[in-house]
Amino acid sequence: MSERVDTVPLLSFIEGERRARIKRIVVIDACLRGTLHTFSEWLRVVAVGSARVLHDLAARRCLRRAIRELHQLDDRALADIGLTRCEIVSAVREGLPMRPLRKPRRHDWLGVASRQ
């Protein structure tokens, strides 16, 4: 009498384990690749945003320094520049308004300059 043994040969078991290990490595590699790609995109967005914030902070600090320096001038020096105290902030932030150097001449309806 011979008994039948339902065992899997050792070679096929080892081969199955090897294939499962390879599939597991492929899946883990794909997950890591996707995660690293997402993380690198997030890191790029954070870096660009940080650079913008730092640039804006540096620009604001420069504007505040210019405003502070102009406020330290006396009224006569400001008048030489063509500013009054109330115009300092707007002049630094937006530039000096265009002012004519001399008064324009009056013209009559025909386009000829009239004397006054």
PENORKA-V718254 format. One record per run of one state. SS is the DSSP state (helix for helix, strand for strand, loop for the rest). FROM is the first residue (numbers start at 1). LEN is the number of residues. Records with the same first field share a line. If there is no record, write none. Layout:
SS = FROM-LEN  FROM-LEN
//
This chain:
loop = 1-9  73-2  82-3  95-12  108-5  114-3
helix = 10-63  75-7  85-10
strand = 107-1  113-1
//
